[in-house]
Amino acid sequence: MASTNEVVLDSLGYPIESGWFISGHLEFSGHAGNASLMIPIRGPKGVGTLYVDATKSVGLWTYTAMAVEIDKSKHRINLVTFSPQ
């Protein structure tokens, strides 16, 4: 999602690549689980961090939050928009 988002691409450039030092928490057992990850990303124009929160239920992962923070400006770009049910 980050590598195709126009705002992220304007800020970091194309192509966007992920770094090796992913940090956070990942826990799952069978068909359930949760994840909270921080993934470094970079492009020709800058670097940032991709934040991902997700839950796994009945074997399917659902992103509860996903945002990119641009390191230089500290601007956050929301990649998941929810509407009230």
C-alpha positions in Angstrom: 0.0 0.0 0.0 2.8 2.4 0.8 4.6 1.8 -2.5 1.6 2.8 -4.5 0.3 5.7 -2.4 0.6 9.0 -4.3 1.4 11.1 -1.2 4.1 8.6 0.0 5.6 8.5 -3.5 5.7 12.4 -3.7 7.5 12.4 -0.4 9.9 9.5 -0.8 10.1 9.0 -4.6 10.0 5.9 -6.7 10.8 3.0 -6.1 10.1 2.6 -2.4 12.1 -0.2 -0.7 11.7 -1.7 2.8 14.7 -2.0 5.2 15.9 -5.1 7.0 15.4 -4.0 10.6 11.7 -4.6 11.1 10.7 -4.2 14.8 7.6 -4.7 16.8 5.4 -7.6 17.9 4.0 -10.5 15.9 2.0 -13.2 17.6 -0.3 -15.8 16.1 -1.6 -19.3 16.7 -3.5 -21.1 14.1 -6.3 -18.9 12.7 -5.9 -16.0 15.2 -3.2 -13.4 16.0 -2.1 -9.8 16.1 0.8 -7.7 14.8 2.2 -4.3 15.6 5.2 -3.6 13.3 7.5 -0.7 12.4 9.2 -1.2 9.0 11.8 1.2 7.7 11.2 2.3 4.1 13.2 4.5 1.7 13.0 6.0 -1.7 15.3 8.2 -3.8 14.0 11.4 -2.1 13.9 10.3 1.6 13.3 7.8 4.3 10.4 7.0 6.6 8.7 4.4 8.7 5.7 2.2 7.9 3.6 1.5 11.0 1.2 -1.5 10.7 -1.3 -2.8 13.3 -3.2 -5.9 12.2 -5.3 -8.7 13.6 -5.9 -12.2 12.3 -9.3 -13.8 12.8 -10.6 -17.0 11.1 -7.4 -17.1 9.1 -7.6 -13.6 7.6 -5.4 -10.6 8.4 -7.2 -7.3 8.8 -5.2 -4.0 8.9 -6.5 -2.0 11.8 -4.0 0.8 11.2 -1.4 1.5 8.6 0.5 4.8 8.3 3.8 6.1 6.9 5.8 8.7 8.9 8.2 10.7 6.8 11.5 11.1 8.8 12.4 14.6 7.6 9.0 16.3 8.2 7.5 13.8 10.8 4.3 14.0 8.6 2.1 10.9 8.9 0.2 9.6 6.0 -2.8 7.3 6.8 -3.0 4.4 4.4 -6.1 2.8 5.9 -9.4 4.7 6.2 -12.2 3.3 8.1 -15.9 4.3 8.1 -18.2 3.7 11.1 -20.4 0.7 10.8 
